[in-house]
Amino acid sequence: MTTTSSGIPESGVPETGTRPFPRVGVRQTRKATVIALFAWIFAVYDYIMFGTLLPEISGQFQWTPAQASLISTLISVGTAIVVLGVGPLVDRLGRRKGMIITVSGTALASAVSAATMNAAYLVGVRSIGGLGLAEQSVNATYLNEIYAVTEDEKIKKRRGLIYSLVQGGWPLGTLLAAAFIALFLPLVGWRGCFLLATFPAIVIALLRRGLRETPQFELQQKMDRMRKEGRTEEAAVLAREYGVSEGKSAPFLEIFRGSALRNTLVLGFAWFVNWFGIQVFSVLGTTVLTQGKNVSFTNSLLMFIVINAVAYVGYVFHGWAGDRFGRRNVIAFGWMASGVIFALMLLVASGTFAVVVLYSLGMFFLVGPYSAMLFFMGECYDTRCRATGTSFINAISQPGAIAAGAIITAMLVAGSDWNQGALMVGALGTFLSGFVMFGARKVPAL
């Protein structure tokens, strides 16, 4: 019997017993983990850099706070369209190619942003950044499958904790963006900051060419080829041997039926309202500090470095806690706690120390649960629709960002200030997202 390079048999002739997937070596598993971490760091770095630099860009083009908020909202619309298209692409082309495409999109978004000449251009080019934002769903899909068949037993037993180190690239990328801007903005301006951000992403894209495809996806490709050749029964036999779904791949339909439906709806709504908080406190964090708490732009950058260092610890904590206490409950309690803490920061915090402490704790419980959330999402779907499911839910973040931006813009136009907007949209949305998570169905690990 002949096999592919990954060990997937070329023949559909059955063998006795259940056939295990080919194993992925320790070195390859750890290499994939490290590359995924740096790819996500630089994807976030580009994504957050725009929000961090928005006050500077607005100053040059003389946009009012309401205009800047509208532009940010329109960018979220374009980003949502791009992110939504990534999942089906990855389920069709493969996880490895998908990861190369997403990080290449990050490099392109940074490069073309440096040439911004007006609001319409900025909306168009920043929408490309949706490829970078989709990085987290592609990482979750790829590493879920690699960790399920790895020979590295240490990682396999602590997959949630290890993945938290990768997903922790969000606060590390945010921290890096704040530090980078604080250092280089006076030297090269905001255009130079975007241009310099291009080069690390290009390096990561080249490194990813050396990664292997997952055995699960290679099996799915093999079965799809069999069906196209009319060998339907052989494909079904092969599927039963490996214990995977036998049906023809129809990713979008799969995530809205059967056991996947409930979690698609619950997780989608939870992401939608949680991104009220992400948009307010993470993407537009410097605006909240400068407009809401009267902190200078320079000091807001320094504060954001400390805040996101604490947030990274939140990722590791929630990854560990998800393995131990269940990912769904850890996510729910974390987001509810974050909503309460941010409300206290906005309502009662006075002075730098109090603002930094409460903002840091709020970010700890706001972004930290995403280390459990992304892995939980990957566990909700099977191979034929895993990338589509995780990317679809990931894309729901952008309608959340759009709604948050629209509500805040309307509040600012009506005479409210940023403090009130952050409270009613960011803090309340974050708390609600945690409450909604209790409706999700618990799923067994892969």
C-alpha positions in Angstrom: 0.0 0.0 0.0 1.4 3.4 -1.0 1.2 6.4 1.3 1.5 10.2 1.1 4.5 11.9 2.6 2.5 12.3 5.9 1.6 8.6 6.0 -2.0 8.9 4.8 -2.7 5.8 2.6 -3.2 6.3 -1.1 -5.6 3.3 -1.2 -9.0 3.2 0.3 -8.7 -0.5 1.1 -9.7 -1.0 4.7 -7.4 -2.5 7.3 -8.5 -4.2 10.5 -9.1 -1.9 13.5 -9.0 1.9 13.9 -6.0 3.5 12.1 -4.3 6.3 14.0 -3.2 9.5 12.3 0.5 9.8 11.5 2.4 11.4 14.4 4.1 14.8 14.2 7.6 15.0 15.7 8.6 16.9 18.8 10.9 19.3 16.9 8.3 20.0 14.2 5.6 20.7 16.8 7.7 23.1 18.8 8.9 24.9 15.6 5.3 25.4 14.5 4.4 26.7 18.0 7.2 29.3 18.0 6.5 30.5 14.4 2.8 30.8 15.2 3.6 32.9 18.2 5.8 35.4 16.3 3.3 35.5 13.4 0.5 36.4 15.7 2.7 39.0 17.6 3.4 40.9 14.3 -0.2 40.5 13.1 -1.4 42.2 16.3 1.4 44.7 16.1 0.2 45.9 12.7 -3.5 45.8 13.8 -3.0 47.7 17.1 -0.5 50.1 15.6 -3.3 51.7 13.6 -5.5 52.2 16.6 -2.6 53.5 18.7 -1.5 56.0 15.9 -5.1 57.1 15.2 -4.7 60.3 17.4 -1.6 61.2 15.4 -3.1 60.5 12.0 -6.3 62.4 13.0 -4.1 65.4 14.0 -2.4 65.5 10.6 -5.6 65.3 8.6 -7.5 67.4 11.1 -10.3 64.9 11.8 -12.6 65.4 14.7 -13.1 62.6 17.3 -16.4 61.7 15.7 -14.8 61.6 12.2 -11.9 59.4 13.5 -14.4 57.1 15.2 -16.4 56.8 11.9 -13.2 56.0 9.9 -12.3 53.3 12.4 -15.8 51.8 12.1 -15.6 51.7 8.3 -12.3 50.0 8.5 -13.9 47.3 10.7 -16.5 46.7 7.9 -13.7 46.0 5.4 -11.8 43.9 7.9 -14.9 41.8 8.6 -15.3 41.0 4.9 -11.7 39.9 4.5 -11.7 37.8 7.7 -14.9 36.0 6.7 -13.3 34.9 3.5 -10.2 33.4 5.1 -11.8 30.3 6.7 -13.2 28.7 3.5 -9.9 29.5 1.8 -7.9 27.6 4.5 -10.3 24.7 4.5 -9.8 24.5 0.7 -6.1 25.2 0.3 -4.7 23.9 3.6 -3.6 25.2 7.0 0.0 25.8 5.9 -0.8 27.9 2.9 -3.4 29.7 4.9 -0.8 30.7 7.5 1.5 32.0 4.7 -1.3 34.1 3.2 -2.4 35.7 6.5 1.1 36.8 7.6 1.8 38.1 4.1 -1.3 40.1 4.3 0.0 41.7 7.5 3.2 42.8 5.7 1.2 44.3 2.8 -1.2 46.2 5.2 1.7 47.8 7.0 3.5 48.8 3.8 0.5 50.4 2.0 -0.7 52.2 5.2 2.5 54.3 5.1 1.3 55.9 1.8 -2.1 57.1 3.3 -3.3 60.3 1.6 -6.9 60.5 2.7 -9.7 58.8 4.7 -11.0 56.7 1.8 -7.6 55.3 1.0 -7.0 54.5 4.7 -10.2 52.6 4.9 -9.3 50.5 1.9 -5.8 49.6 2.8 -6.5 49.0 6.5 -9.2 46.5 5.5 -6.3 44.3 4.2 -5.3 44.0 7.8 -8.2 41.6 8.1 -5.7 38.9 6.8 -3.5 39.6 9.8 -6.5 39.5 12.2 -7.5 36.1 10.8 -4.1 34.8 11.9 -5.5 33.8 15.2 -8.2 31.5 13.8 -5.7 29.9 11.4 -3.2 29.4 14.2 -6.0 27.8 16.3 -7.0 25.5 13.5 -3.4 24.4 12.7 -2.2 23.9 16.2 -5.4 22.1 17.4 -4.7 19.5 14.7 -0.9 19.3 15.3 -1.2 19.0 19.1 -3.8 16.2 18.7 -1.2 14.0 16.9 2.1 15.2 18.3 4.7 13.0 19.7 5.5 15.7 22.3 3.5 14.4 25.2 4.3 17.4 27.3 2.6 19.7 24.9 -0.3 17.2 24.3 -1.1 17.0 28.0 -1.0 20.8 28.4 -2.2 21.9 25.0 -4.4 24.7 26.4 -1.5 26.2 28.4 0.9 25.9 25.5 -1.6 27.5 23.1 -2.0 30.3 25.6 1.6 31.2 25.1 0.9 31.6 21.3 -2.4 33.5 21.7 -0.6 35.7 24.2 0.9 37.3 21.2 -2.1 39.8 21.4 -0.8 41.7 24.5 2.8 41.2 23.4 2.0 42.6 19.9 0.1 45.5 21.6 3.0 46.1 24.0 5.5 46.0 21.1 3.4 48.5 19.1 3.3 50.9 22.0 7.0 50.6 22.7 7.9 50.8 19.0 5.8 53.9 18.5 7.2 55.6 21.6 10.7 55.0 20.3 10.4 55.7 16.6 7.4 58.1 16.2 9.6 61.2 17.1 12.2 59.9 14.6 10.3 58.6 11.5 6.7 59.8 12.1 3.6 57.6 11.8 4.3 56.8 8.2 7.7 55.5 9.0 6.3 53.3 11.8 4.0 51.5 9.4 6.8 51.0 6.9 9.2 49.5 9.4 6.5 47.1 10.6 6.6 45.4 7.2 9.9 43.6 7.5 9.3 41.2 10.5 6.1 39.9 8.8 8.0 39.2 5.6 10.5 37.1 7.6 7.8 35.1 9.3 6.1 34.4 5.9 9.3 32.9 4.6 9.9 30.8 7.7 6.4 29.3 7.4 7.3 27.8 4.1 9.2 25.1 6.0 6.2 23.9 8.1 4.3 20.7 7.2 0.6 20.3 6.5 -1.5 18.6 9.2 -2.3 14.9 8.8 -6.0 15.6 9.4 -6.2 18.0 6.5 -4.2 15.7 4.2 -6.7 12.9 4.9 -9.5 15.3 4.1 -7.9 16.2 0.8 -7.4 12.5 0.0 -11.1 11.7 0.7 -12.2 14.7 -1.4 -10.0 13.5 -4.3 -11.6 10.0 -4.0 -15.1 11.4 -4.2 -14.2 13.5 -7.3 -12.9 10.3 -8.9 -16.2 8.5 -8.1 -14.6 6.3 -5.3 -17.3 7.4 -2.8 -17.4 4.1 -0.9 -13.6 3.9 -0.5 -13.7 7.4 0.9 -16.4 6.4 3.4 -14.3 3.4 4.5 -11.3 5.5 5.0 -13.2 8.0 7.0 -14.6 5.3 9.3 -11.1 3.9 9.8 -9.8 7.2 11.1 -13.0 8.1 12.9 -13.8 11.3 10.9 -16.9 12.6 9.3 -17.8 10.8 6.1 -19.9 13.5 4.3 -18.7 15.7 1.5 -17.1 18.9 2.7 -19.5 21.9 2.8 -17.9 24.0 5.5 -20.5 26.8 5.9 -23.4 24.4 6.1 -21.6 22.2 8.6 -21.1 24.9 11.2 -24.8 25.6 11.2 -26.2 22.1 11.8 -25.9 19.2 14.2 -23.8 19.5 17.3 -21.9 22.5 15.9 -25.0 24.8 15.6 -25.4 25.8 19.3 -21.8 26.7 19.8 -21.7 28.6 16.5 -24.6 30.8 17.6 -23.5 31.3 21.3 -19.8 31.9 20.5 -20.7 34.2 17.6 -22.8 36.4 19.9 -20.3 36.3 22.7 -17.5 37.5 20.3 -19.8 40.2 18.9 -20.4 41.8 22.3 -17.0 41.1 23.7 -15.5 43.1 20.9 -17.3 46.1 22.2 -14.7 45.9 25.0 -11.8 44.9 22.7 -12.5 47.8 20.4 -12.7 50.3 23.2 -10.0 49.2 25.7 -7.5 47.5 23.4 -7.7 48.9 19.8 -8.6 52.4 20.9 -7.0 52.3 24.3 -4.8 55.3 23.8 -7.9 57.3 22.9 -9.7 56.1 26.1 -6.7 57.2 28.2 -6.2 60.6 26.4 -9.8 61.5 26.0 -11.5 59.7 28.9 -8.9 59.9 31.6 -7.0 63.1 30.5 -3.6 61.3 30.1 -1.1 62.7 27.6 -0.4 60.7 24.5 3.2 60.0 25.5 2.2 58.8 28.9 -0.6 56.7 27.5 2.0 54.8 25.4 4.1 54.1 28.5 1.0 53.1 30.5 0.0 50.7 27.7 3.3 48.9 27.9 2.7 48.1 31.5 -0.9 47.2 31.0 -0.2 44.8 28.2 2.7 43.1 30.1 0.1 42.3 32.8 -2.4 41.2 30.1 0.1 38.6 28.8 0.2 37.0 32.2 -3.6 36.8 31.8 -3.2 34.7 28.7 -1.0 32.2 30.4 -3.3 32.1 33.5 -6.4 31.4 31.5 -4.7 28.8 29.3 -3.7 26.9 32.4 -7.1 27.4 34.1 -8.9 26.2 30.9 -7.0 22.9 31.0 -7.8 22.5 34.7 -11.3 23.8 35.2 -12.9 23.8 31.7 -12.4 26.4 29.0 -16.1 27.5 28.8 -16.4 28.5 32.5 -13.0 30.1 32.6 -13.9 32.3 29.6 -17.2 33.3 31.1 -15.9 34.2 34.6 -13.0 36.1 33.1 -15.0 38.4 30.9 -17.6 39.1 33.6 -14.8 40.1 36.0 -13.3 42.3 33.3 -16.5 44.2 32.7 -16.8 45.0 36.4 -13.1 46.1 36.7 -13.3 48.4 33.7 -16.4 50.0 35.1 -14.6 50.7 38.4 -11.6 52.1 36.4 -13.9 54.6 34.5 -16.1 55.6 37.5 -13.8 55.7 40.5 -10.1 55.6 39.4 -8.2 58.8 39.9 -4.5 59.3 39.4 -2.0 57.3 37.4 -1.5 54.4 39.8 -5.2 53.6 40.2 -5.8 53.9 36.5 -2.9 51.6 35.6 -3.8 49.0 38.2 -7.4 48.8 37.3 -6.8 49.0 33.5 -4.2 46.2 33.8 -6.6 44.0 35.7 -9.3 44.7 33.2 -7.1 43.7 30.3 -5.9 40.6 32.3 -9.5 39.3 32.3 -10.6 40.8 28.9 -7.9 39.4 26.6 -6.6 36.6 28.7 -9.6 34.3 28.1 -8.9 34.4 24.4 -6.1 31.8 25.0 -8.9 29.4 26.1 -11.5 30.7 23.6 -9.5 30.1 20.4 -8.6 26.6 21.5 -12.2 25.9 22.6 -13.4 27.1 19.2 -11.1 24.6 17.4 -12.5 21.8 19.5 -16.1 22.7 18.5 -15.6 21.7 14.8 -14.3 18.7 12.8 -11.5 18.8 10.2 -13.7 19.6 7.2 -15.1 22.8 8.7 -12.7 23.7 11.5 -11.0 26.6 9.7 -14.4 27.9 8.5 -15.9 27.7 11.9 -13.1 29.4 13.8 -12.7 32.1 11.0 -16.5 32.7 10.9 -16.6 33.3 14.7 -13.4 35.4 14.4 -15.1 37.5 11.7 -18.0 38.2 14.0 -15.6 40.4 16.0 -15.7 43.0 13.3 -19.5 43.5 13.3 -19.0 43.9 17.1 -16.3 46.5 16.4 -18.5 48.2 13.9 -21.5 48.4 16.3 -19.2 49.6 19.1 -17.8 52.3 16.9 -21.2 53.4 15.6 -22.7 53.6 19.1 -19.7 55.6 20.4 -19.8 57.9 17.4 -23.5 58.6 18.0 -22.9 59.2 21.7 -20.0 61.7 20.9 -22.1 63.5 18.4 -25.0 63.7 20.9 -22.7 65.3 23.5 -21.4 62.4 25.6 -17.7 62.1 26.4 -15.3 59.2 25.9 -15.6 58.1 29.5 -19.4 57.6 29.2 -19.0 55.8 25.8 -16.3 53.4 27.2 -18.5 52.6 30.2 -21.8 52.0 28.3 -20.2 50.2 25.3 -16.9 48.7 26.5 -17.5 47.7 30.1 -21.1 46.6 29.7 -20.4 44.7 26.5 -17.5 42.8 28.1 -19.7 41.8 31.1 -22.5 40.6 28.8 -20.2 38.5 26.7 -19.1 36.5 29.7 -22.7 35.9 30.8 -23.6 34.7 27.3 -20.7 32.1 27.3 -22.6 30.0 29.9 -24.9 29.0 27.0 -22.1 27.3 25.1 -22.0 23.5 24.9 -18.9 21.9 26.6 -16.9 19.8 24.1 -14.3 17.0 24.5 -10.7 17.9 23.6 -9.4 16.6 20.3 
